[in-house]
């Protein structure tokens, strides 16, 4: 992950997207992003599909090791690819704003239940 973070400047627009689109609309946009990057035959984001479509994200200058690192970071089932759920989880994990917001939402719900 450190190699990926040092190579790419990431501005976190996700929290403002949720405000604008709502939670359901935001998840829909993440799914659209997955569709854009996936290998249509496999239904997964593969190393090849990520590399082939990297220009859509402005990441065409990334090296193979950085693409492999991105896949490893999100690959929860160990198959070397990202399915849609893994992609969405990775996007949430890469967003400090969403992670902070999630903690606040969980705490607010716990506080509400405890009252």
N, CA and C of each residue as an Amber inpcrd file, in Angstrom:
protein
   345
   0.8250000  -1.1980000   0.0000000   0.0000000   0.0000000   0.0000000
   0.8620000   1.2520000   0.0000000   1.9960000   1.2220000   0.6970000
   2.8380000   2.4030000   0.7730000   3.3350000   2.8240000  -0.5990000
   3.6790000   1.8530000  -1.4430000   4.1370000   2.1940000  -2.7940000
   3.0280000   2.8760000  -3.5720000   1.8020000   2.3960000  -3.4150000
   0.6650000   2.9860000  -4.1040000   0.4110000   4.4020000  -3.6100000
   0.4420000   4.5880000  -2.3120000   0.1690000   5.9080000  -1.7470000
   1.2090000   6.9320000  -2.1710000   2.4610000   6.5260000  -2.2620000
   3.4970000   7.4750000  -2.6210000   3.4600000   7.8240000  -4.1010000
   2.8840000   6.9480000  -4.9220000   2.8960000   7.1570000  -6.3630000
   1.7100000   7.9810000  -6.8540000   0.6180000   7.9730000  -6.1210000
  -0.6050000   8.5960000  -6.5980000  -1.1200000   9.5760000  -5.5530000
  -1.3960000  10.7950000  -5.9920000  -2.0480000  11.7550000  -5.1130000
  -3.5370000  11.4950000  -5.1770000  -4.1400000  11.2680000  -4.0290000
  -5.5450000  10.9020000  -3.9570000  -6.2980000  11.9790000  -3.2100000
  -7.2170000  12.6370000  -3.8800000  -8.0660000  13.6120000  -3.2130000
  -9.3960000  12.9410000  -2.9430000  -9.8300000  12.9750000  -1.7180000
 -11.0040000  12.2290000  -1.2700000 -12.2870000  13.0190000  -1.5350000
 -12.9310000  12.6960000  -2.6400000 -14.2030000  13.3230000  -2.9900000
 -15.4050000  12.4950000  -2.5390000 -15.1610000  11.3140000  -2.0190000
 -16.2560000  10.4200000  -1.7050000 -17.2520000  10.9920000  -0.6900000
 -16.8000000  11.6050000   0.4120000 -17.7960000  12.1410000   1.3510000
 -18.7350000  13.1710000   0.7060000 -18.1980000  14.0470000  -0.1300000
 -19.0680000  15.0380000  -0.7740000 -19.9810000  14.3800000  -1.8090000
 -19.5190000  13.2930000  -2.4160000 -20.3710000  12.5590000  -3.3600000
 -21.5590000  11.9300000  -2.6360000 -21.3260000  11.4070000  -1.4320000
 -22.4210000  10.8100000  -0.6730000 -23.4490000  11.8730000  -0.3060000
 -22.9740000  13.0490000   0.0800000 -23.8970000  14.1380000   0.4140000
 -24.7420000  14.4930000  -0.8080000 -24.0990000  14.5660000  -1.9630000
 -24.7940000  14.9640000  -3.1790000 -25.6880000  13.8590000  -3.7410000
 -25.2110000  12.6190000  -3.7440000 -25.9250000  11.5220000  -4.3960000
 -26.7780000  10.6890000  -3.4480000 -26.4940000  10.7720000  -2.1660000
 -27.1230000   9.8680000  -1.2130000 -26.3640000   8.5490000  -1.2060000
 -26.5920000   7.7510000  -0.1840000 -25.8450000   6.4980000  -0.0400000
 -26.1030000   5.5560000  -1.2070000 -27.3490000   5.3910000  -1.5920000
 -27.6780000   4.4690000  -2.6790000 -27.0810000   4.9310000  -4.0070000
 -27.1570000   6.2160000  -4.2850000 -26.5740000   6.7570000  -5.5080000
 -25.0680000   6.6050000  -5.5320000 -24.4320000   6.7950000  -4.3760000
 -22.9840000   6.6400000  -4.2910000 -22.5620000   5.2030000  -4.5570000
 -23.2580000   4.2530000  -3.9540000 -22.9450000   2.8360000  -4.1880000
 -23.1330000   2.5180000  -5.6720000 -24.1650000   3.0880000  -6.2880000
 -24.3730000   2.9040000  -7.7170000 -23.1990000   3.4120000  -8.5350000
 -22.6380000   4.5450000  -8.1320000 -21.4730000   5.0940000  -8.8320000
 -20.2360000   4.2160000  -8.6380000 -20.0660000   3.6620000  -7.4380000
 -18.9620000   2.7190000  -7.2290000 -19.1250000   1.5030000  -8.1390000
 -20.3500000   1.0080000  -8.2530000 -20.6090000  -0.1370000  -9.1360000
 -20.3290000   0.2230000 -10.5870000 -20.6630000   1.4410000 -10.9880000
 -20.3410000   1.8920000 -12.3470000 -18.8300000   1.9160000 -12.5620000
 -18.0880000   2.3630000 -11.5450000 -16.6350000   2.3690000 -11.6320000
 -16.0770000   0.9630000 -11.7710000 -16.6630000   0.0320000 -11.0380000
 -16.2460000  -1.3620000 -11.1580000 -16.4730000  -1.8580000 -12.5830000
 -17.6600000  -1.5840000 -13.1180000 -17.9830000  -2.0250000 -14.4840000
 -16.9940000  -1.4610000 -15.4990000 -16.5870000  -0.2430000 -15.2740000
 -15.6490000   0.4270000 -16.1770000 -14.2810000  -0.2550000 -16.1970000
 -13.8550000  -0.7680000 -15.0530000 -12.5160000  -1.3410000 -14.9190000
 -12.4600000  -2.8560000 -15.0840000 -13.5990000  -3.5220000 -15.0490000
 -13.5790000  -4.9840000 -15.0330000 -13.3220000  -5.5860000 -16.4140000
 -12.8810000  -6.8160000 -16.3850000 -12.7660000  -7.6490000 -17.5740000
 -14.1720000  -8.1780000 -17.8350000 -14.7500000  -7.8350000 -18.9630000
 -16.1490000  -8.1810000 -19.2530000 -16.3880000  -9.6820000 -19.3150000
 -15.4080000 -10.4390000 -19.7420000 -15.5790000 -11.8880000 -19.8280000
 -15.5320000 -12.5470000 -18.4530000 -14.7040000 -12.0370000 -17.5680000
 -14.5340000 -12.6460000 -16.2500000 -15.4310000 -12.0220000 -15.1890000
 -15.9110000 -10.7950000 -15.4330000 -16.7250000 -10.1060000 -14.4340000
 -15.9300000  -9.6810000 -13.2210000 -14.6230000  -9.5460000 -13.3810000
 -13.7040000  -9.1780000 -12.3010000 -12.7480000  -8.1130000 -12.7980000
 -12.1900000  -7.3450000 -11.8760000 -11.0750000  -6.4760000 -12.2220000
  -9.8260000  -7.3410000 -12.1210000  -9.1720000  -7.5310000 -13.2500000
  -7.9490000  -8.3210000 -13.3110000  -6.7610000  -7.3750000 -13.4710000
  -5.5740000  -7.9100000 -13.3290000  -4.3820000  -7.1040000 -13.5650000
  -4.4360000  -6.4910000 -14.9620000  -4.7780000  -7.3130000 -15.9390000
  -4.8150000  -6.8630000 -17.3310000  -5.8780000  -5.7980000 -17.5540000
  -7.0700000  -6.0000000 -16.9930000  -8.1400000  -5.0170000 -17.2070000
  -7.8260000  -3.7030000 -16.4940000  -7.2190000  -3.7780000 -15.3130000
  -6.8400000  -2.5680000 -14.5910000  -5.7860000  -1.7990000 -15.3710000
  -4.7990000  -2.5110000 -15.8670000  -3.7320000  -1.8690000 -16.6390000
  -4.2910000  -1.2760000 -17.9360000  -5.1450000  -2.0320000 -18.6260000
  -5.7210000  -1.5910000 -19.8990000  -6.5840000  -0.3400000 -19.7260000
  -7.3150000  -0.2620000 -18.6290000  -8.2540000   0.8410000 -18.4130000
  -7.7150000   1.9320000 -17.5060000  -6.4510000   1.8550000 -17.1320000
  -5.8740000   2.8100000 -16.1850000  -5.9330000   4.2510000 -16.6880000
  -5.9040000   4.4330000 -17.9990000  -5.9560000   5.7950000 -18.5400000
  -7.2780000   6.4780000 -18.1890000  -8.3300000   5.7040000 -17.9710000
  -9.6230000   6.2790000 -17.6050000  -9.5640000   6.9670000 -16.2460000
  -8.6150000   6.5300000 -15.4290000  -8.4320000   7.1030000 -14.0890000
  -7.2490000   8.0540000 -14.0320000  -6.5890000   8.2590000 -15.1630000
  -5.3980000   9.0970000 -15.1730000  -4.1910000   8.4190000 -14.5650000
  -4.1990000   7.0890000 -14.5630000  -3.1250000   6.3300000 -13.9250000
  -2.2380000   5.6080000 -14.9370000  -2.2280000   6.0640000 -16.1750000
  -1.4970000   5.3800000 -17.2320000   0.0140000   5.3430000 -16.9910000
   0.5420000   6.1730000 -16.1270000   1.9810000   6.1950000 -15.8610000
   2.3960000   5.2580000 -14.7280000   1.4430000   4.5480000 -14.1510000
   1.7690000   3.6210000 -13.0700000   2.4820000   2.3990000 -13.6230000
   3.3300000   1.8190000 -12.8050000   4.0530000   0.6190000 -13.1840000
   3.2850000  -0.6390000 -12.8240000   3.7220000  -1.7410000 -13.3800000
   3.0750000  -3.0250000 -13.1150000   3.0490000  -3.3620000 -11.6310000
   4.1220000  -3.0360000 -10.9240000   4.1720000  -3.3380000  -9.4900000
   3.1120000  -2.5570000  -8.7170000   2.8140000  -1.3500000  -9.1620000
   1.7930000  -0.5420000  -8.4930000   0.3840000  -1.0880000  -8.7720000
   0.1520000  -1.5650000  -9.9930000  -1.1360000  -2.2090000 -10.2910000
  -1.3040000  -3.4730000  -9.4560000  -0.2340000  -4.2630000  -9.3700000
  -0.2870000  -5.4900000  -8.5750000  -0.5460000  -5.1730000  -7.1050000
   0.0580000  -4.1010000  -6.6110000  -0.1470000  -3.6840000  -5.2200000
  -1.6010000  -3.2930000  -4.9790000  -2.1950000  -2.5750000  -5.9320000
  -3.6050000  -2.1860000  -5.8080000  -4.4930000  -3.4240000  -5.7070000
  -4.2230000  -4.4000000  -6.5550000  -5.0290000  -5.6210000  -6.5310000
  -4.8320000  -6.3850000  -5.2240000  -3.5930000  -6.5010000  -4.7680000
  -3.3310000  -7.2070000  -3.5040000  -4.0320000  -6.5310000  -2.3390000
  -4.0320000  -5.2130000  -2.3470000  -4.6420000  -4.4580000  -1.2450000
  -6.1310000  -4.7640000  -1.1050000  -6.7990000  -4.9550000  -2.2160000
  -8.2400000  -5.1780000  -2.1620000  -8.6790000  -6.6190000  -2.2680000
  -7.7780000  -7.5230000  -2.6110000  -8.1270000  -8.9250000  -2.8540000
  -8.3410000  -9.6600000  -1.5370000  -9.5840000  -9.8640000  -1.1770000
  -9.9010000 -10.5020000   0.0970000  -9.9820000 -12.0250000   0.0030000
 -10.2820000 -12.5460000  -1.1850000 -10.4340000 -13.9930000  -1.3120000
  -9.2060000 -14.6810000  -1.8940000  -8.1540000 -13.9070000  -2.1940000
  -6.8950000 -14.4840000  -2.6180000  -6.8310000 -14.9710000  -4.0520000
  -7.7710000 -14.5670000  -4.9010000  -7.7540000 -15.0400000  -6.2860000
  -6.9480000 -14.1430000  -7.2160000  -6.3980000 -13.0480000  -6.6890000
  -5.5830000 -12.1450000  -7.5040000  -6.3700000 -11.1320000  -8.2990000
  -7.6880000 -11.1170000  -8.1360000  -8.5770000 -10.1970000  -8.8430000
  -9.4780000  -9.5070000  -7.8380000 -10.2500000  -8.5360000  -8.3090000
 -11.2300000  -7.8690000  -7.4520000 -12.6290000  -8.1250000  -7.9910000
 -13.4920000  -8.6690000  -7.1360000 -14.9010000  -8.7240000  -7.5100000
 -15.5420000  -7.4020000  -7.0850000 -16.8120000  -7.2480000  -7.3550000
 -17.4550000  -5.9530000  -7.0960000 -17.4500000  -5.6060000  -5.6100000
 -17.7030000  -6.5630000  -4.7550000 -17.7040000  -6.2970000  -3.3140000
 -16.3120000  -5.8880000  -2.8370000 -15.2790000  -6.6090000  -3.2740000
 -13.9070000  -6.2680000  -2.8850000 -13.5470000  -4.8620000  -3.3550000
 -13.9710000  -4.5050000  -4.5690000 -13.7040000  -3.1690000  -5.1010000
 -14.3630000  -2.1020000  -4.2370000 -15.6280000  -2.3050000  -3.8860000
 -16.3320000  -1.3130000  -3.0680000 -15.7110000  -1.1890000  -1.6800000
 -15.3490000  -2.3130000  -1.0850000 -14.6880000  -2.2780000   0.2310000
 -13.3710000  -1.5300000   0.1400000 -12.6030000  -1.8010000  -0.9080000
 -11.3270000  -1.1120000  -1.0910000 -11.5280000   0.3930000  -1.2240000
 -12.5210000   0.8010000  -1.9800000 -12.7850000   2.2320000  -2.1620000
 -13.1300000   2.8880000  -0.8270000 -13.9160000   2.2060000   0.0070000
 -14.2290000   2.7420000   1.3280000 -12.9750000   2.8250000   2.1870000
 -12.1470000   1.7860000   2.1420000 -10.9290000   1.7760000   2.9570000
  -9.9480000   2.8510000   2.5340000  -9.9360000   3.1970000   1.2510000
  -9.0080000   4.2170000   0.7610000  -9.4980000   5.6370000   1.0140000
 -10.7070000   5.7800000   1.5100000 -11.2800000   7.0970000   1.7510000
 -11.2640000   7.4200000   3.2370000 -10.3250000   8.2460000   3.6730000
 -10.2920000   8.6120000   5.0950000 -11.6030000   9.2560000   5.5550000
 -12.1960000  10.0610000   4.6990000 -13.4530000  10.7160000   5.0520000
 -14.5860000   9.7390000   5.2770000 -14.6720000   8.7180000   4.4470000
 -15.7150000   7.7120000   4.6250000 -15.4630000   6.8740000   5.8650000
 -14.2120000   6.5370000   6.1040000 -13.8970000   5.7370000   7.2890000
 -14.2170000   6.5170000   8.5600000 -13.8670000   7.7900000   8.6020000
 -14.1850000   8.6170000   9.7670000 -15.6950000   8.7360000   9.9300000
 -16.3850000   8.9780000   8.8210000 -17.8420000   9.0850000   8.8610000
 -18.4880000   7.8040000   9.3270000 -17.9540000   6.6620000   8.8780000
 -18.5020000   5.3660000   9.2830000 -18.3940000   5.1810000  10.7840000
 -17.2580000   5.5600000  11.3550000 -17.0830000   5.4390000  12.7950000
 -18.0990000   6.3050000  13.5380000 -18.3280000   7.5000000  13.0270000
 -19.2920000   8.3960000  13.6660000 -20.7060000   7.8480000  13.5510000
 -21.0640000   7.2930000  12.3790000 -22.3990000   6.7310000  12.1850000
 -22.6400000   5.5350000  13.0990000 -21.6260000   4.6780000  13.2430000
 -21.7510000   3.5200000  14.1200000 -21.8950000   3.9830000  15.5650000
 -21.0830000   4.9470000  15.9770000 -21.1640000   5.4330000  17.3520000
 -22.5180000   6.0730000  17.6240000 -23.0260000   6.8490000  16.6730000
 -24.3460000   7.4660000  16.8410000 -25.4210000   6.4100000  16.9760000
 -25.3330000   5.3400000  16.1940000 -26.3220000   4.2500000  16.2770000
 -26.2270000   3.5220000  17.6100000 -24.9790000   3.2770000  18.0730000
 -24.7860000   2.6280000  19.3670000 -25.3560000   3.5120000  20.4770000
 -25.0720000   4.7970000  20.4190000 -25.6000000   5.7350000  21.4100000
 -27.1190000   5.7330000  21.4040000 -27.7100000   5.6940000  20.2130000
 -29.1710000   5.6990000  20.0900000 -29.7860000   4.4310000  20.6970000
 -29.1580000   3.2940000  20.4330000 -29.6620000   2.0120000  20.9500000
 -29.5160000   1.9520000  22.4630000 -28.4680000   2.5510000  22.9910000
 -28.2060000   2.4860000  24.4300000 -29.1210000   3.4120000  25.2350000
 -29.8000000   4.3190000  24.5720000 -30.6750000   5.2760000  25.2970000
 -31.9480000   4.6300000  25.7390000
